[in-house]
Amino acid sequence: MPFVGVAEVLGKLIVQLSDEAFTEFDIAFEGAIARHDTRVLSMAVLQGVLAGRVDEPLNLVNVGNLAAERGITWRESCRPAAVDYLNLITVTAGDGDGEVCVAGTARPRRASRRSTSSYSEGAS
């Protein structure tokens, strides 16, 4: 599932964007992924949040308990319709200075990785 990797990266990214230690996370799923069980994706976000910050080994099974032991709470929300993307994961966290928000999606495997743009230096 490509979204597990995206979710974990979002968790790692959001904790790096503030000097404060976040303890509350809102995790929103939009698009087709919102029609499925998203708990494993929320655990992947938390795994990213706690990566490098705990001594215990982290995995998708124990990360919820480890986060709760540290006073971290999270809420999930799901909207089956997405506006700009087929699927989107948004993570929002609050600190003393306001909110920080990151979002990400995965590119379908069948999408071409080649660029279709061209460049011409001068007219002939």
Backbone bond lengths (Angstrom), bond angles and torsions (degrees), N, CA, C in turn:
res aa  C-N    CA-C-N  psi(-1)  N-CA   C-N-CA  omega(-1)  CA-C   N-CA-C  phi
1 M - - - 1.451 - - 1.532 108.36 -
2 P 1.313 118.06 113.60 1.472 120.73 -174.84 1.522 113.67 -66.55
3 F 1.310 118.21 -20.80 1.460 120.07 -176.09 1.528 113.18 -76.09
4 V 1.317 118.49 -18.49 1.461 120.66 176.89 1.532 109.20 -63.05
5 G 1.314 116.86 -45.01 1.462 120.94 177.96 1.517 112.55 -63.75
6 V 1.322 116.66 -41.89 1.470 121.06 177.87 1.522 109.90 -61.93
7 A 1.322 117.15 -45.70 1.463 121.63 -178.87 1.528 110.95 -61.65
8 E 1.313 117.65 -42.33 1.460 120.27 -179.68 1.531 111.25 -66.09
9 V 1.304 117.21 -41.37 1.469 120.86 177.98 1.528 110.36 -62.97
10 L 1.326 117.80 -40.46 1.464 120.49 177.81 1.528 111.13 -61.60
11 G 1.334 117.19 -39.56 1.458 120.78 176.49 1.515 112.15 -63.13
12 K 1.326 117.32 -42.37 1.464 121.27 177.92 1.526 110.86 -65.19
13 L 1.305 116.09 -41.45 1.464 121.10 -176.88 1.525 112.14 -66.39
14 I 1.313 117.23 -45.97 1.464 119.59 -173.17 1.531 112.42 -64.38
15 V 1.336 118.06 -33.98 1.465 118.95 179.35 1.525 112.16 -74.94
16 Q 1.313 116.98 -17.44 1.460 120.65 178.42 1.526 112.88 -86.08
17 L 1.326 116.88 -9.08 1.459 120.51 -175.26 1.532 113.62 -91.02
18 S 1.315 117.67 2.27 1.460 120.27 -179.24 1.519 109.83 -147.01
19 D 1.321 115.69 150.70 1.465 120.71 175.60 1.528 111.34 -79.67
20 E 1.324 116.77 -20.39 1.456 121.86 -179.97 1.532 110.45 -78.74
21 A 1.320 115.76 152.17 1.466 120.67 175.24 1.524 108.06 -88.30
22 F 1.310 116.81 116.74 1.458 121.43 179.48 1.521 110.40 -74.86
23 T 1.334 116.09 142.90 1.463 119.84 175.09 1.521 111.97 -127.21
24 E 1.334 118.23 -7.73 1.462 121.62 178.89 1.518 110.00 -127.57
25 F 1.324 115.31 129.09 1.460 121.02 -178.19 1.522 109.97 -129.74
26 D 1.317 115.77 134.48 1.462 122.21 170.20 1.521 106.58 -107.82
27 I 1.313 116.14 125.58 1.459 121.87 -177.80 1.524 107.30 -118.82
28 A 1.327 115.95 115.97 1.468 121.38 -176.77 1.521 110.14 -111.67
29 F 1.313 114.99 135.61 1.457 122.25 178.16 1.522 107.85 -116.94
30 E 1.326 116.00 127.70 1.462 120.59 179.54 1.522 109.41 -126.11
31 G 1.313 115.72 145.76 1.455 121.21 178.34 1.515 112.07 95.48
32 A 1.313 115.72 -158.53 1.464 121.92 -175.15 1.522 112.73 -59.42
33 I 1.329 118.06 -34.37 1.468 118.86 -179.20 1.524 111.77 -64.52
34 A 1.317 117.54 -23.97 1.469 121.17 179.82 1.524 112.03 -70.71
35 R 1.314 117.41 -13.72 1.463 121.29 178.83 1.537 111.94 -85.43
36 H 1.311 116.85 -3.81 1.460 122.09 -177.13 1.527 109.66 -114.34
37 D 1.310 115.87 173.64 1.458 121.62 176.25 1.533 107.93 -69.85
38 T 1.320 116.80 116.96 1.467 121.17 -174.38 1.529 112.61 -101.94
39 R 1.313 117.57 6.24 1.469 119.36 -177.39 1.521 112.80 -58.44
40 V 1.323 117.90 -40.61 1.464 119.85 -179.76 1.531 110.26 -64.26
41 L 1.330 117.52 -33.25 1.464 120.08 178.02 1.529 111.22 -70.64
42 S 1.315 117.21 -36.85 1.466 119.90 175.19 1.522 110.34 -64.27
43 M 1.328 117.03 -39.51 1.460 120.33 177.66 1.528 110.76 -64.87
44 A 1.335 117.05 -34.48 1.465 120.35 177.04 1.525 110.77 -66.12
45 V 1.344 117.67 -38.55 1.467 120.59 175.20 1.524 109.33 -60.02
46 L 1.326 116.94 -48.27 1.463 120.84 -179.79 1.522 111.81 -63.41
47 Q 1.313 116.83 -34.87 1.465 120.39 176.70 1.524 109.50 -62.04
48 G 1.320 117.16 -40.49 1.460 120.27 176.09 1.515 112.23 -66.94
49 V 1.329 116.50 -39.75 1.470 121.53 179.07 1.526 110.57 -60.38
50 L 1.328 117.25 -42.82 1.463 121.28 -174.87 1.526 113.75 -90.40
51 A 1.309 118.41 -7.74 1.467 121.99 -177.70 1.534 110.17 -56.86
52 G 1.322 115.53 127.49 1.452 120.90 179.12 1.516 114.08 76.14
53 R 1.332 118.09 3.62 1.463 121.80 -177.81 1.533 113.24 -115.68
54 V 1.319 116.35 -3.65 1.464 120.61 178.42 1.528 108.79 -130.25
55 D 1.321 114.80 152.94 1.462 119.44 -179.97 1.527 112.57 -83.74
56 E 1.344 116.22 -27.36 1.460 120.20 -178.83 1.534 110.27 -72.61
57 P 1.328 115.86 151.36 1.467 118.44 173.86 1.533 109.84 -65.19
58 L 1.314 116.69 137.36 1.467 122.19 -179.65 1.515 110.56 -100.86
59 N 1.321 115.49 140.34 1.461 120.27 169.93 1.525 107.53 -152.74
60 L 1.311 116.07 172.82 1.460 120.73 -175.98 1.528 112.73 -66.80
61 V 1.327 117.30 -16.23 1.463 121.15 -179.57 1.527 111.44 -84.21
62 N 1.336 117.89 -43.23 1.464 120.11 -173.68 1.528 114.63 -98.24
63 V 1.307 118.50 -8.96 1.465 119.79 -172.43 1.531 112.84 -66.12
64 G 1.302 118.69 -33.04 1.463 120.79 178.12 1.520 111.62 -61.97
65 N 1.326 116.60 -44.60 1.465 120.92 178.29 1.522 111.44 -66.90
66 L 1.331 117.12 -41.64 1.458 120.24 179.18 1.531 111.29 -63.69
67 A 1.329 116.83 -39.35 1.467 120.69 177.73 1.526 110.63 -65.40
68 A 1.321 117.10 -44.89 1.459 121.30 -179.77 1.527 111.26 -62.66
69 E 1.327 117.21 -39.31 1.466 121.01 177.42 1.523 112.05 -60.60
70 R 1.322 116.53 -26.90 1.465 121.99 -179.45 1.522 112.60 -96.34
71 G 1.323 116.58 10.59 1.460 120.51 177.11 1.518 114.73 78.18
72 I 1.314 117.32 15.20 1.466 121.68 179.50 1.519 109.08 -86.95
73 T 1.328 115.62 130.36 1.463 121.28 176.49 1.516 108.75 -119.20
74 W 1.334 115.13 156.13 1.460 120.13 179.00 1.511 109.44 -147.89
75 R 1.318 113.74 150.83 1.465 121.61 176.39 1.517 107.98 -128.03
76 E 1.307 115.15 139.89 1.468 121.41 175.86 1.514 109.37 -105.89
77 S 1.320 115.33 143.80 1.462 120.16 169.02 1.523 107.48 -136.82
78 C 1.316 115.22 146.34 1.463 120.91 -176.99 1.525 109.95 -129.94
79 R 1.333 115.32 130.42 1.467 121.64 172.71 1.526 107.18 -127.36
80 P 1.317 117.54 113.41 1.464 120.61 -176.55 1.527 114.27 -65.16
81 A 1.315 118.25 -13.78 1.467 120.59 178.63 1.522 108.99 -109.06
82 A 1.319 116.44 131.02 1.460 122.02 175.88 1.523 108.22 -115.03
83 V 1.317 116.62 147.72 1.458 120.62 -175.75 1.520 111.99 -85.62
84 D 1.315 117.33 -57.01 1.464 120.44 -172.81 1.525 114.85 -101.73
85 Y 1.320 117.81 -12.23 1.458 121.87 -176.64 1.517 109.85 -134.27
86 L 1.327 116.27 156.74 1.459 119.31 174.42 1.521 110.14 -67.31
87 N 1.314 116.34 -37.93 1.461 123.28 179.42 1.521 107.90 -143.56
88 L 1.320 116.52 140.98 1.455 120.36 -179.71 1.521 109.53 -147.43
89 I 1.324 115.52 136.10 1.467 121.78 173.72 1.521 106.53 -114.57
90 T 1.334 116.62 127.07 1.461 121.95 178.49 1.519 108.36 -123.31
91 V 1.325 116.08 130.20 1.465 121.77 178.61 1.520 107.36 -118.13
92 T 1.319 116.40 126.36 1.458 122.49 179.05 1.526 108.09 -122.42
93 A 1.329 115.59 134.98 1.462 121.10 178.50 1.515 108.69 -134.66
94 G 1.316 115.61 145.89 1.454 120.51 178.96 1.508 111.60 -107.13
95 D 1.336 115.32 145.57 1.455 120.71 171.66 1.526 107.46 -135.18
96 G 1.290 118.41 -172.34 1.453 121.94 -176.99 1.518 114.05 -62.27
97 D 1.319 117.57 -22.72 1.461 121.56 -176.37 1.521 114.16 -100.62
98 G 1.298 118.68 -0.84 1.459 120.94 -178.44 1.511 111.36 136.19
99 E 1.326 115.22 -154.88 1.459 120.78 -177.94 1.519 111.38 -108.34
100 V 1.316 114.61 150.34 1.452 122.59 172.03 1.516 106.40 -122.38
101 C 1.326 116.34 137.35 1.452 121.02 -175.60 1.526 109.65 -135.38
102 V 1.320 116.88 134.13 1.462 122.62 173.53 1.528 107.87 -130.81
103 A 1.314 116.31 152.04 1.463 120.86 179.87 1.518 109.30 -143.66
104 G 1.321 115.55 153.82 1.455 119.52 178.64 1.513 111.68 -160.16
105 T 1.310 114.38 163.90 1.456 122.00 178.07 1.520 108.18 -145.16
106 A 1.300 117.69 172.30 1.464 122.52 178.01 1.513 109.06 -115.90
107 R 1.304 115.21 142.71 1.456 120.98 176.60 1.523 109.21 -83.35
108 P 1.318 117.64 136.07 1.475 118.97 178.53 1.527 110.79 -59.58
109 R 1.316 117.09 145.80 1.463 121.25 -178.15 1.523 112.11 -60.26
110 R 1.292 117.19 -31.77 1.460 118.98 -177.04 1.521 112.77 -78.95
111 A 1.322 117.72 -6.97 1.464 120.16 179.13 1.516 109.64 -70.33
112 S 1.285 115.42 138.43 1.455 121.25 -179.36 1.518 110.09 -70.29
113 R 1.307 115.95 141.23 1.461 120.62 176.91 1.531 110.55 -94.78
114 R 1.316 117.88 -3.92 1.458 120.69 179.47 1.513 110.77 -79.64
115 S 1.289 114.95 145.21 1.458 120.03 176.27 1.518 108.52 -80.66
116 T 1.313 116.42 140.75 1.460 119.98 178.97 1.524 111.36 -106.58
117 S 1.325 116.89 6.31 1.470 118.70 178.72 1.514 109.56 -84.90
118 S 1.309 115.92 159.12 1.463 119.79 178.48 1.517 108.97 -132.41
119 Y 1.297 115.84 162.22 1.455 121.85 -178.02 1.517 108.14 -136.78
120 S 1.295 115.55 134.66 1.457 120.81 177.01 1.522 107.65 -128.26
121 E 1.353 115.85 127.82 1.456 118.65 -175.23 1.508 113.14 -77.27
122 G 1.267 118.53 -34.83 1.451 119.17 -178.31 1.514 111.73 -152.76
123 A 1.313 114.85 165.03 1.471 119.24 177.87 1.509 109.93 -79.67
124 S 1.328 118.21 145.58 1.455 120.48 177.53 1.488 111.63 -103.09
